[in-house]
Amino acid sequence: MTEPVTVNPGDLPLQCFCRWERERRDQVYLTQPTGAGAVQDITWGEAGDQIRRMAAWLQSQGWPAGSRVAIIGKNSAHWILADLAILMAGHVSVPLYPTFNGDALAYTLQHSDARACFIGKMDDIANLRSGIPAGLPLIALPLAPAIEALQWSDLIQATPPLQGTPAPDPTGVCTIIYTSGTTGKPKGVMHSFNTIAWGINSATRRIKMDSADRFISYLPLAHVAERMLIEQCSLRYGARIFFAESLDTFIQDLQRARPTIFFSVPRLWVKFQQGVHAKLPPRKLERLLALPFIGNMVRRKILKGLGLDQCRLAAGGAAPMPADVLRWYRRLGLDLVEVYGMTENCAISHASLPGTLKTGTVGLPYDGVQQRIEPGSGEILMHSGALMLGYYREPEQTAATITADCWLRTGDQGSIDGDGYLQITGRVKDIFKTTKGKYVAPSPVEDLLVMHPDIEACLVTGANLVQPLALVMLSADAAARSMSLDSRQELTYSLERYLTTVNARLEPHERLQCLAVLTTPWTPENGFVTPTMKVIRRRIEERYAPQYAQWYEQGQPVVWTGA
C-alpha cells in the first residue's frame, strides 16, 4: 500500500519559488525568444527581482487581499512572472485565453471582478478593444502589442522590491481558472495553493522530475494542463522553461529547448508522424527500423529532427491517443504515455505508466486518487486532494458537480477493468439516440475521424436521424487546396476512402451516412469552438441542423458546403 499523499509547507508554489531564488540565483529559469533567432535568458534571481517589484506595485494599489487580477496573452516568460507577482502580492490570478472573443473576455473580466489585467503577446487586439471594460487598469508585458497601458518595465523600475518570503493561507483561493466554455458560459474553477501542491505531489510520484529537466511552453498557459505541467512542475523542481516563438518556428524552438519532458495534444503527435512519413514512407521506415544498426541511427535522427532526442518522458492528453500512434512513437524509442484530467481536478486524475500500454484506456489513477462509476449513467466520478474548491460565484453549479460525499462528477462516461484501468467511452450529455432507438456516443467516432490529415475538427450528430452523420472542418491547408476543382476531387476521394475505413470499425447503428465538409473555419470568434479548439456542439448543431435533410437527400458519402 502506498503512503498517503500529503502537502508540506515547502511544497507550496511561492515557497518553492523563494527556495530556488535563493539556491539557484544565477541559474537560468526562463528562456524567451525575442525574434530573428535571438533569446532572452532570465535567471531565478532576475525573475525574483522583477516579481517582487511588481508584487510591491500591486500591493501599493490598496486593493483588499485576495483581489482578482487577470492575465491575457500567449505564453511568455513574463506571463509566468506576472502570475507569480499576483500571488506574491496576496491576490488571486485569473488567466484568460488570448483567443477569447470579445463577449467571452468581457464576461470573464466582469464575472471575476478583476481589478486589473496584464496584457501579453497577442496575435490580434480586436477582442481587447471590444472585451475589456472601460477604466480597467491594464499592464503591458514586454512582448505585448502597442496598446494604451501601463508598462511592466516602467513599473518595476520605479518600485522597490517586496522583501521576505510570503506565507499565504494554503487553503485560500490562489487562482481562478476559467473553463473554455464548451457547455455554455465559462465557469471559474477555484484552486488553492494546497490543491495545486497536492496535485504535483501525486503526479510526480509516478513521473519523476528534478532540476535538470527542461520544458517547452507552447500550449495555452490559461489551460490547467500547461499551468500544472510547465509552470507548477518547474517551480517545484527548479527546472528550466523554454518558450516557443510561433507556429512557424516551433520545430526550431523545440530543437533549442531539447525538452526532457514534453506534453502535446494527439493532433500534434499525429502531425509529427505525418511529417516523418512525408520524408520516409511508412513501409520504408519500417524496413529501416528493423535493421539492427541502421535502425538505431534512424531512430536517433528522427527524434533529433523533432527536437525530442533528449526527451525521457512524452505525454499526450486532452483527447484520446490512437493506439497505433502510441506504438509508432515507442517503436522510435519515445515512451509516449496518455494522461487524463480536467480543470476541476488540477488535471491530476489518471495516466498510463511509462513502459506500458493498455490499449483503449487512460491508465491507472495517480496515487491518492479514487475512482468509481455511477450506476445507471455510467459517469466517471473521482475524488482526490486536488479537487477544486468550487466554481466562483456559482454555488448551484458547484453543487451539481460535486456530490454530497465530495466526489467530482467528470461528465465523462467510462468503465474500469479488473486491473483498475479506466476506459473513457464518451461524454454523458453528448450521447444521442437515432430513430432506430439506438444510442450513439459521438466522441469515439470523432476521435477516429480527426486522424485524417486533412480534418482539423469534426462533430458527429444524429439525434432523430436514421444514421449519424459527421460535420468536418478542413485544415487550413486542405481548405486552400479545395478551391481547385482537381484538388477538391482528390480530397473527396480521400475522404470517401477514409469514411469507408472508419465505418468498417463501427457498429452498424454507429456508421456514418455521410461527411459534410465545411470549408468555413470554426473559430473562437464565431463561437463554434473554444479557445482550446474544442467543438461547441450546441452552437454548431443549432447552425447546421436545418441542412441535415438536404445532405441526406444527396445520397453522397461526401457532401461539400461552404456555409
C-alpha positions as CSV (number, residue, x, y, z in Angstrom):
1,M,0.0,0.0,0.0
2,T,1.4,3.4,-1.0
3,E,1.9,6.2,1.6
4,P,-0.9,8.8,1.5
5,V,-0.2,12.0,-0.5
6,T,0.5,14.9,1.8
7,V,1.5,18.6,1.4
8,N,4.3,20.2,3.4
9,P,4.7,24.0,3.7
10,G,7.7,23.9,1.5
11,D,5.7,22.3,-1.3
12,L,3.5,25.4,-1.9
13,P,4.3,27.3,-5.2
14,L,5.5,30.6,-3.6
15,Q,7.7,28.8,-1.1
16,C,9.2,26.7,-3.9
17,F,10.0,29.8,-5.9
18,C,11.6,31.6,-3.0
19,R,13.8,28.5,-2.4
20,W,15.1,28.5,-6.0
21,E,15.5,32.2,-5.9
22,R,18.0,31.7,-3.0
23,E,19.6,28.4,-4.1
24,R,19.8,28.8,-7.9
25,R,20.0,32.6,-8.1
26,D,22.4,32.6,-11.1
27,Q,20.9,29.6,-12.9
28,V,18.7,30.3,-16.0
29,Y,15.0,29.8,-15.2
30,L,13.2,31.2,-18.3
31,T,14.4,31.4,-22.0
32,Q,12.2,33.7,-24.1
33,P,12.6,34.1,-27.9
34,T,12.6,37.7,-28.9
35,G,12.6,37.4,-32.7
36,A,15.1,36.6,-35.5
37,G,16.5,33.7,-33.6
38,A,17.5,35.8,-30.6
39,V,16.5,34.8,-27.0
40,Q,16.5,36.4,-23.6
41,D,17.6,34.3,-20.6
42,I,16.1,35.2,-17.2
43,T,17.8,33.7,-14.1
44,W,15.9,32.8,-10.9
45,G,17.4,35.8,-9.2
46,E,16.4,38.2,-12.0
47,A,12.9,36.6,-12.0
48,G,12.7,37.2,-8.3
49,D,13.7,40.8,-8.6
50,Q,11.0,41.5,-11.2
51,I,8.3,39.5,-9.4
52,R,9.0,41.3,-6.1
53,R,8.9,44.7,-7.7
54,M,5.6,44.0,-9.5
55,A,4.1,42.5,-6.3
56,A,5.0,45.6,-4.4
57,W,3.4,47.8,-7.0
58,L,0.2,45.6,-6.9
59,Q,0.1,45.9,-3.1
60,S,0.5,49.7,-3.4
61,Q,-2.8,49.9,-5.2
62,G,-4.6,49.4,-1.9
63,W,-6.9,46.6,-3.1
64,P,-8.2,44.2,-0.5
65,A,-6.2,41.0,-0.1
66,G,-7.5,38.3,-2.5
67,S,-8.5,40.7,-5.2
68,R,-8.6,39.1,-8.7
69,V,-6.1,40.2,-11.3
70,A,-6.3,38.8,-14.8
71,I,-3.7,37.8,-17.3
72,I,-4.4,37.6,-21.0
73,G,-1.7,36.7,-23.6
74,K,0.1,34.0,-25.3
75,N,2.8,32.1,-23.4
76,S,5.9,34.1,-22.5
77,A,8.4,34.4,-19.7
78,H,6.6,37.5,-18.3
79,W,3.3,35.7,-18.3
80,I,4.7,33.4,-15.5
81,L,6.4,36.4,-13.8
82,A,3.1,38.2,-13.8
83,D,1.3,35.2,-12.4
84,L,3.8,34.8,-9.5
85,A,3.7,38.6,-8.8
86,I,-0.1,38.4,-8.4
87,L,0.3,35.6,-5.9
88,M,3.2,37.2,-4.1
89,A,1.1,40.4,-3.6
90,G,-1.6,38.3,-1.9
91,H,-4.1,38.4,-4.7
92,V,-5.8,35.8,-7.0
93,S,-4.6,35.3,-10.5
94,V,-7.2,34.8,-13.3
95,P,-5.6,33.5,-16.5
96,L,-7.7,34.1,-19.7
97,Y,-7.2,32.7,-23.2
98,P,-5.8,35.1,-25.7
99,T,-8.3,33.7,-28.2
100,F,-11.4,34.5,-26.1
101,N,-13.7,36.5,-28.3
102,G,-14.9,39.9,-27.1
103,D,-18.0,38.6,-25.4
104,A,-16.2,35.8,-23.5
105,L,-13.5,38.3,-22.5
106,A,-15.9,40.8,-21.2
107,Y,-17.9,38.1,-19.3
108,T,-14.9,36.6,-17.5
109,L,-13.4,40.0,-16.6
110,Q,-16.8,41.1,-15.2
111,H,-17.6,37.8,-13.6
112,S,-14.2,37.5,-11.8
113,D,-14.4,41.1,-10.6
114,A,-10.9,41.7,-12.0
115,R,-9.2,44.8,-10.5
116,A,-6.6,44.9,-13.4
117,C,-5.4,42.9,-16.3
118,F,-1.9,42.1,-17.6
119,I,-1.7,42.0,-21.4
120,G,1.0,39.8,-23.0
121,K,1.7,38.6,-26.5
122,M,-1.3,38.8,-28.8
123,D,-1.9,38.0,-32.4
124,D,-4.9,40.3,-32.6
125,I,-6.1,43.0,-30.3
126,A,-9.6,43.5,-31.8
127,N,-11.1,41.4,-28.9
128,L,-9.2,43.6,-26.4
129,R,-11.0,46.6,-27.7
130,S,-14.4,45.1,-27.6
131,G,-14.0,42.9,-24.5
132,I,-12.1,45.0,-21.9
133,P,-14.3,47.2,-19.8
134,A,-13.7,50.9,-19.9
135,G,-11.5,52.1,-17.0
136,L,-9.9,48.7,-16.2
137,P,-6.2,49.2,-15.4
138,L,-4.0,47.5,-18.0
139,I,-0.3,46.5,-17.6
140,A,1.5,45.7,-20.8
141,L,4.1,42.9,-20.6
142,P,7.3,43.3,-22.6
143,L,6.0,41.4,-25.7
144,A,2.6,43.0,-25.7
145,P,1.2,44.8,-28.7
146,A,1.2,48.6,-28.8
147,I,-1.8,49.5,-26.6
148,E,-2.6,52.2,-24.2
149,A,-1.5,50.7,-20.9
150,L,1.0,50.9,-18.0
151,Q,4.3,49.3,-19.0
152,W,5.8,46.4,-16.9
153,S,9.3,47.8,-17.4
154,D,8.4,51.2,-16.1
155,L,6.6,49.9,-13.1
156,I,9.3,47.6,-11.9
157,Q,12.0,50.3,-12.5
158,A,10.1,52.7,-10.3
159,T,9.1,50.3,-7.5
160,P,11.4,48.8,-4.8
161,P,11.1,45.0,-4.4
162,L,8.9,43.4,-1.8
163,Q,11.0,41.7,0.9
164,G,10.7,38.4,2.7
165,T,9.0,35.1,1.9
166,P,5.2,35.5,1.7
167,A,3.2,32.9,3.6
168,P,-0.3,33.0,2.2
169,D,-3.1,30.8,3.6
170,P,-2.5,27.4,1.9
171,T,-6.3,26.7,1.8
172,G,-7.2,30.1,0.4
173,V,-8.0,30.7,-3.3
174,C,-4.9,31.4,-5.3
175,T,-6.2,31.2,-8.8
176,I,-9.5,31.0,-10.7
177,I,-9.1,29.1,-14.0
178,Y,-12.0,29.7,-16.4
179,T,-13.1,26.7,-18.4
180,S,-13.1,27.1,-22.2
181,G,-16.9,27.1,-22.3
182,T,-18.0,24.0,-24.3
183,T,-21.3,23.8,-22.4
184,G,-22.2,27.4,-22.0
185,K,-20.5,30.4,-20.3
186,P,-17.0,29.8,-19.0
187,K,-17.0,28.6,-15.3
188,G,-14.4,29.9,-12.9
189,V,-12.7,27.0,-11.2
190,M,-11.2,27.9,-7.8
191,H,-8.0,26.3,-6.7
192,S,-5.9,26.8,-3.6
193,F,-2.2,26.6,-3.0
194,N,-2.9,23.2,-1.3
195,T,-4.9,21.7,-4.2
196,I,-2.1,22.6,-6.7
197,A,0.7,21.3,-4.4
198,W,-1.2,18.1,-3.7
199,G,-1.7,17.5,-7.4
200,I,2.1,18.0,-8.1
201,N,3.0,15.6,-5.3
202,S,0.6,12.9,-6.6
203,A,1.6,13.2,-10.2
204,T,5.4,13.2,-9.6
205,R,5.3,10.0,-7.6
206,R,4.7,8.4,-11.0
207,I,6.6,10.8,-13.2
208,K,9.9,11.7,-11.6
209,M,11.3,15.2,-12.2
210,D,14.3,17.2,-11.0
211,S,16.2,20.5,-11.6
212,A,18.0,19.1,-14.7
213,D,14.6,18.8,-16.6
214,R,13.7,21.2,-19.4
215,F,10.2,22.1,-20.6
216,I,8.9,23.9,-23.6
217,S,5.8,26.0,-23.1
218,Y,3.5,26.5,-26.1
219,L,0.1,25.2,-25.2
220,P,-2.0,27.9,-23.5
221,L,-0.9,28.7,-20.0
222,A,-4.5,29.6,-19.3
223,H,-5.2,25.9,-19.6
224,V,-4.8,23.8,-16.4
225,A,-2.6,21.2,-18.1
226,E,0.1,23.7,-19.2
227,R,-0.2,25.5,-15.9
228,M,0.4,22.4,-13.9
229,L,3.0,20.5,-16.0
230,I,5.1,23.5,-17.1
231,E,4.7,26.3,-14.5
232,Q,4.0,24.4,-11.4
233,C,6.4,21.5,-12.0
234,S,9.2,23.9,-12.9
235,L,8.5,25.7,-9.6
236,R,8.5,22.5,-7.6
237,Y,11.7,21.1,-9.0
238,G,13.7,24.2,-10.1
239,A,13.5,23.2,-13.8
240,R,14.1,25.4,-16.8
241,I,11.3,26.6,-19.2
242,F,11.8,27.5,-22.8
243,F,9.1,29.2,-24.8
244,A,8.0,28.8,-28.4
245,E,8.0,31.9,-30.6
246,S,5.4,30.9,-33.1
247,L,4.0,28.0,-35.1
248,D,6.4,28.8,-37.9
249,T,9.4,28.5,-35.6
250,F,8.1,25.6,-33.5
251,I,10.5,22.9,-34.6
252,Q,13.5,25.3,-34.2
253,D,12.1,26.2,-30.7
254,L,11.9,22.5,-29.9
255,Q,15.4,21.9,-31.1
256,R,16.7,24.8,-29.0
257,A,14.9,23.5,-25.9
258,R,15.6,19.8,-26.3
259,P,12.9,19.2,-23.7
260,T,13.3,16.2,-21.3
261,I,9.6,16.2,-20.7
262,F,7.1,17.0,-23.4
263,F,3.4,17.2,-23.5
264,S,1.2,17.7,-26.5
265,V,-2.3,17.0,-27.8
266,P,-2.9,14.0,-30.1
267,R,-3.4,16.1,-33.2
268,L,0.2,17.4,-32.9
269,W,1.7,14.0,-32.3
270,V,-0.1,12.8,-35.5
271,K,1.2,15.8,-37.4
272,F,4.7,15.0,-36.3
273,Q,4.2,11.4,-37.5
274,Q,2.8,12.6,-40.8
275,G,5.8,14.9,-41.3
276,V,8.2,12.0,-40.8
277,H,6.1,9.8,-43.2
278,A,6.3,12.6,-45.9
279,K,10.1,12.1,-45.9
280,L,10.2,8.4,-45.1
281,P,7.1,6.4,-46.3
282,P,5.8,4.0,-43.6
283,R,7.0,0.8,-45.4
284,K,10.4,2.1,-46.0
285,L,10.7,3.4,-42.4
286,E,9.6,0.0,-41.0
287,R,12.3,-1.7,-43.1
288,L,15.0,0.6,-41.9
289,L,13.9,0.3,-38.2
290,A,14.1,-3.5,-38.5
291,L,17.8,-3.3,-39.3
292,P,19.9,-3.7,-36.1
293,F,22.5,-0.9,-36.5
294,I,20.8,1.3,-39.1
295,G,17.5,1.2,-37.2
296,N,19.1,2.8,-34.2
297,M,20.6,5.5,-36.3
298,V,17.3,6.2,-38.0
299,R,15.5,6.5,-34.6
300,R,18.1,9.0,-33.3
301,K,18.0,11.0,-36.5
302,I,14.1,11.3,-36.4
303,L,13.9,12.2,-32.8
304,K,16.8,14.8,-33.2
305,G,15.0,16.3,-36.1
306,L,11.9,16.7,-34.0
307,G,13.9,18.2,-31.1
308,L,12.9,15.2,-28.9
309,D,16.2,13.2,-28.8
310,Q,16.7,14.1,-25.1
311,C,13.0,13.6,-24.2
312,R,12.7,10.9,-21.5
313,L,9.0,11.2,-21.0
314,A,6.4,12.3,-23.6
315,A,2.7,12.5,-22.9
316,G,-0.5,13.1,-24.8
317,G,-3.8,14.3,-23.5
318,A,-7.0,16.4,-24.0
319,A,-8.3,13.7,-26.4
320,P,-7.8,10.0,-26.8
321,M,-4.4,8.9,-28.3
322,P,-4.8,6.3,-31.1
323,A,-3.1,3.1,-30.1
324,D,-1.2,2.8,-33.3
325,V,0.3,6.3,-32.8
326,L,1.4,5.3,-29.3
327,R,3.1,2.2,-30.7
328,W,4.7,4.1,-33.5
329,Y,6.5,6.5,-31.1
330,R,7.5,3.7,-28.8
331,R,9.0,2.0,-31.8
332,L,11.1,5.1,-32.2
333,G,12.2,4.8,-28.5
334,L,9.9,7.6,-27.2
335,D,8.0,6.4,-24.2
336,L,4.7,8.2,-25.1
337,V,2.1,7.9,-22.3
338,E,-1.5,9.0,-22.1
339,V,-2.9,11.3,-19.4
340,Y,-6.4,12.3,-18.3
341,G,-7.6,15.1,-16.1
342,M,-9.7,18.3,-16.1
343,T,-9.7,21.8,-14.7
344,E,-11.8,20.8,-11.7
345,N,-9.1,18.3,-10.5
346,C,-5.9,20.2,-11.5
347,A,-5.6,17.8,-14.4
348,I,-4.5,15.2,-11.9
349,S,-6.6,12.0,-12.4
350,H,-5.2,9.1,-14.5
351,A,-2.2,8.3,-16.6
352,S,-0.7,5.2,-18.3
353,L,2.5,4.0,-16.8
354,P,5.8,4.6,-18.5
355,G,6.8,1.5,-20.4
356,T,3.3,0.1,-20.5
357,L,0.4,0.3,-22.9
358,K,-3.1,-0.9,-22.3
359,T,-4.9,-0.1,-25.5
360,G,-8.1,1.9,-25.1
361,T,-7.5,3.1,-21.6
362,V,-6.1,6.2,-19.9
363,G,-4.3,4.1,-17.4
364,L,-4.5,3.9,-13.6
365,P,-5.4,6.6,-11.1
366,Y,-2.5,8.6,-9.6
367,D,-1.6,8.0,-6.0
368,G,-4.3,9.2,-3.7
369,V,-6.9,9.4,-6.5
370,Q,-10.1,7.4,-6.1
371,Q,-12.4,6.4,-8.9
372,R,-15.8,4.9,-9.3
373,I,-18.5,4.5,-11.9
374,E,-22.0,5.8,-11.1
375,P,-24.6,3.0,-11.6
376,G,-27.1,3.7,-14.4
377,S,-25.5,6.7,-16.1
378,G,-22.0,5.2,-16.3
379,E,-20.5,8.5,-15.3
380,I,-16.9,8.6,-14.1
381,L,-16.6,10.0,-10.6
382,M,-13.3,10.7,-8.8
383,H,-12.0,12.1,-5.5
384,S,-8.6,13.5,-4.6
385,G,-6.8,16.2,-2.7
386,A,-6.6,18.2,-6.0
387,L,-10.3,18.8,-6.3
388,M,-11.4,22.4,-6.9
389,L,-12.9,24.5,-4.0
390,G,-15.9,25.1,-6.3
391,Y,-17.0,27.4,-9.1
392,Y,-16.5,31.1,-8.4
393,R,-19.9,32.7,-7.7
394,E,-21.8,29.6,-8.9
395,P,-22.9,27.6,-5.8
396,E,-25.7,25.8,-7.8
397,Q,-23.3,24.6,-10.5
398,T,-20.8,23.6,-7.8
399,A,-23.5,21.5,-6.0
400,A,-24.4,19.9,-9.3
401,T,-20.7,18.9,-10.0
402,I,-19.5,17.9,-6.5
403,T,-21.6,15.2,-4.9
404,A,-22.7,15.3,-1.2
405,D,-19.8,13.0,-0.3
406,C,-17.3,15.2,-2.1
407,W,-16.7,13.3,-5.4
408,L,-16.3,15.1,-8.7
409,R,-18.8,14.4,-11.5
410,T,-16.5,14.4,-14.5
411,G,-19.2,14.4,-17.2
412,D,-17.4,11.5,-18.9
413,Q,-18.7,8.0,-19.3
414,G,-16.4,5.1,-18.8
415,S,-15.7,1.7,-17.3
416,I,-13.0,0.3,-15.0
417,D,-11.5,-3.1,-15.8
418,G,-10.4,-5.8,-13.4
419,D,-6.9,-4.2,-13.1
420,G,-8.2,-0.8,-12.3
421,Y,-7.6,0.8,-15.7
422,L,-10.0,3.4,-16.8
423,Q,-11.6,3.5,-20.3
424,I,-13.5,6.6,-21.4
425,T,-16.4,5.9,-23.7
426,G,-17.8,9.4,-24.3
427,R,-19.5,12.4,-22.7
428,V,-22.7,11.8,-20.7
429,K,-24.6,14.7,-22.3
430,D,-23.3,14.1,-25.8
431,I,-24.9,10.7,-26.3
432,F,-27.9,10.8,-28.7
433,K,-30.5,8.3,-29.9
434,T,-31.2,7.6,-33.6
435,T,-34.7,6.9,-35.0
436,K,-33.8,3.2,-34.7
437,G,-33.8,3.6,-30.9
438,K,-30.0,3.1,-30.8
439,Y,-27.7,5.2,-28.6
440,V,-24.5,6.6,-30.2
441,A,-21.6,8.1,-28.3
442,P,-20.1,10.6,-30.7
443,S,-16.6,11.0,-29.1
444,P,-15.1,7.7,-30.1
445,V,-16.2,8.2,-33.7
446,E,-14.9,11.8,-33.8
447,D,-11.6,10.6,-32.5
448,L,-11.3,8.3,-35.5
449,L,-12.2,11.0,-38.0
450,V,-9.7,13.6,-36.9
451,M,-6.9,11.2,-37.6
452,H,-7.3,12.0,-41.3
453,P,-4.6,14.5,-42.1
454,D,-7.0,17.0,-43.8
455,I,-9.6,17.0,-41.0
456,E,-8.9,19.7,-38.3
457,A,-12.1,19.3,-36.3
458,C,-15.4,17.4,-36.5
459,L,-18.7,16.8,-34.9
460,V,-20.8,13.6,-35.1
461,T,-24.5,14.1,-34.8
462,G,-27.7,12.2,-35.4
463,A,-30.5,12.6,-32.9
464,N,-33.7,11.6,-34.6
465,L,-31.9,10.6,-37.8
466,V,-31.8,7.1,-39.2
467,Q,-28.0,7.0,-39.2
468,P,-25.5,9.5,-37.8
469,L,-23.6,11.9,-40.0
470,A,-20.5,14.0,-39.4
471,L,-19.7,17.6,-40.0
472,V,-16.0,18.1,-40.6
473,M,-13.8,21.2,-40.8
474,L,-10.8,21.0,-43.1
475,S,-7.3,22.1,-42.0
476,A,-6.3,25.4,-43.4
477,D,-4.0,23.8,-46.0
478,A,-6.8,21.4,-47.2
479,A,-9.3,24.2,-47.3
480,A,-7.0,26.2,-49.5
481,R,-6.4,23.2,-51.8
482,S,-10.1,22.6,-52.1
483,M,-10.5,25.8,-54.0
484,S,-9.1,24.0,-57.0
485,L,-11.5,21.6,-58.7
486,D,-8.9,18.9,-59.2
487,S,-7.7,19.1,-55.6
488,R,-11.3,19.0,-54.4
489,Q,-11.9,15.8,-56.3
490,E,-8.7,14.3,-54.8
491,L,-9.9,15.4,-51.3
492,T,-13.3,13.9,-52.0
493,Y,-11.8,10.6,-53.0
494,S,-9.5,10.5,-50.0
495,L,-12.4,11.3,-47.6
496,E,-14.6,8.7,-49.1
497,R,-12.0,6.0,-48.7
498,Y,-11.4,7.1,-45.1
499,L,-15.1,7.1,-44.3
500,T,-15.3,3.5,-45.5
501,T,-12.3,2.6,-43.3
502,V,-14.0,4.3,-40.3
503,N,-17.4,2.8,-40.8
504,A,-15.8,-0.7,-41.0
505,R,-14.7,-0.2,-37.4
506,L,-18.1,0.9,-36.1
507,E,-21.2,-1.0,-35.1
508,P,-24.0,-0.9,-37.7
509,H,-26.0,1.7,-35.8
510,E,-22.9,4.0,-35.5
511,R,-22.0,4.0,-39.1
512,L,-22.0,7.5,-40.7
513,Q,-24.4,8.3,-43.5
514,C,-22.1,11.0,-44.9
515,L,-19.4,13.5,-44.2
516,A,-20.5,17.1,-44.6
517,V,-17.3,19.1,-45.4
518,L,-17.3,22.7,-44.3
519,T,-14.8,25.0,-45.8
520,T,-15.7,27.8,-43.4
521,P,-13.4,27.6,-40.4
522,W,-14.7,27.2,-36.9
523,T,-13.1,29.8,-34.7
524,P,-13.5,31.2,-31.2
525,E,-14.5,34.4,-32.8
526,N,-17.6,32.9,-34.5
527,G,-18.4,30.8,-31.4
528,F,-18.1,27.3,-33.0
529,V,-15.0,26.3,-30.9
530,T,-13.5,27.2,-27.6
531,P,-10.1,28.9,-27.2
532,T,-8.6,25.4,-26.9
533,M,-10.3,24.4,-30.2
534,K,-12.9,22.1,-28.5
535,V,-16.1,22.0,-30.6
536,I,-19.1,23.8,-29.1
537,R,-21.6,21.1,-30.0
538,R,-24.8,23.1,-29.2
539,R,-23.8,26.1,-31.3
540,I,-22.8,24.0,-34.3
541,E,-25.9,21.9,-34.2
542,E,-28.1,25.0,-34.0
543,R,-26.4,26.4,-37.1
544,Y,-26.4,23.3,-39.3
545,A,-29.3,21.1,-38.3
546,P,-31.7,22.7,-40.9
547,Q,-29.3,21.3,-43.6
548,Y,-29.2,17.6,-42.4
549,A,-32.2,16.5,-44.5
550,Q,-30.7,18.1,-47.6
551,W,-27.4,16.3,-47.1
552,Y,-29.2,13.0,-46.6
553,E,-31.2,13.5,-49.8
554,Q,-28.0,14.0,-51.9
555,G,-27.1,10.4,-51.2
556,Q,-23.4,11.0,-51.4
557,P,-20.8,9.8,-48.9
558,V,-19.1,13.3,-49.0
559,V,-21.1,16.5,-49.3
560,W,-19.4,19.9,-49.7
561,T,-20.8,23.1,-48.3
562,G,-19.2,26.4,-47.8
563,A,-21.8,27.7,-45.3
